[in-house]
Amino acid sequence: MAAEHVPGGVRASWLVVDADTAEVLRRHGERHRYRSASLVKPLIALDHLRRGGEPSAAERALLEPMLRSSDDDAASELWDRGGRERIVHRTVAEIGLTGTEPPRDPDMWGYVVLTAADVVLALRHLRTAGSAGEFVLAQLRRFTRHGTDGFDQTFGLPAAGAEVDALKQGWSGFGLGPNETPPEPAAERRRIPDERIDLEHPAMHTSGLVRRGDRLLIVAVCTLHPVGTGWDTAAETITGLTRSLLD
């Protein structure tokens, strides 16, 4: 898909590569930086497993829902345990990521800076990262239809008709999910500015491994949508983009 076919007001970047040969099949703006939303969760999991080895039952109770159902509470717990920004520094060094950086606000793992190119590189790395990588991919293969927050996470690759082998989705800026309740009244949290990424527009990302004939592909599509865009509209947009990349 040519860049001019992206709907007006939407920013989109993508990269599609052959998982085995690293041949680039489709690309556009793959080094543009986005806030990660939940695409950082495989990095959090990989780092945790690298440091701790075989996970205990208690650790699996955090890792599995974080990877399968994009559970935010589990991500926050593991983010804190791993040293927050130190997780990013360690995984950047291990994988060789070039566009990924810690968030300005160390509390906000969803504001990690990343690119579609780095998402693809990280997913490819998992295939050769030993037992830790195998564990992460095994959970991404068992993705649930809905995230823990209640949002339907089958937009993008699954909705585009791809034969999905492993999936990790990300979203930010769409308000509370169907399963979430408003927090207790409190002082409004101050958002720390970050000139590297857009923190205002709703973000929706789809990534994973998909099978196309005898090939295994790695796909990452990152998008930003006009302020006020609803979930269904954003999901329809990114699904259409993803479908066009796989045709």
Steps between C-alpha positions, in 0.01 A plus 500: 500500500629842408518765770244714319237231558512543877176674607522871560600597852652158569873441539608146420828311481559138413758235433450148365797262480564133438565348842769265374691712248423854628403598144298821514165458322317821596621810676393854572624736771622203701741715700244760603468501879176419683403447861507127550173439683502123564756413232762536772358204695700230316815695590396515866438125495823413319704708743330342802566150372862579411564606857294235676506186291209259510199693634328391820125453519467848649705650219300316235186647657638841396676415175222298337215753527738785414596333173175325410245759616714814522446530875620843614520427873733208433714718274524769767609246762769349276610844382564605859673173588733527203618850574282686251726680253774244568279243326514709185876550517560126545270388218630768263852369560401134464298538180680791337199730483576842353181702550386382842551714811360521853207733571555846641274398790640176645156406634354481148613182327242570227698810403815307411620632164517246218474453124338244272852395397592422860176311561582273207859458616385409851250241373766347277740490794252301709535208257868463588491608865495153651251395765414861588406578142309174466297581811406847374401373156298216652290755690460726197364200310229462766367855472145551624227675305465771763759674709465502875354850467220364278610649168482263202861446399434312176537811282780524246662167418224263621217707351688533171475125447864424572598154620640630826776298665566750783345837581570808708275803479526846649256783563501827690273801526157337462383549856395231744431152368168321557643313800660803666354729763587867547774559757425666831504882480854623536728777385539488124827336395731736315608370162871550447562643151697287258616656175587158357147363478135605467317462830175666390355297214349155558749226411417152372765247396490143369799267481584135480605199297272383220512218247453573132533182298836345578636821651500627857479879508556752777269800482479825696250777426497809724233769472388829651144628451329838523412612851154371589517195272302211648621144545294352216613761249868459587468121491336513157774730371795293619333179384457643150861610492621162620287313250645703214856417611431127492323490163 
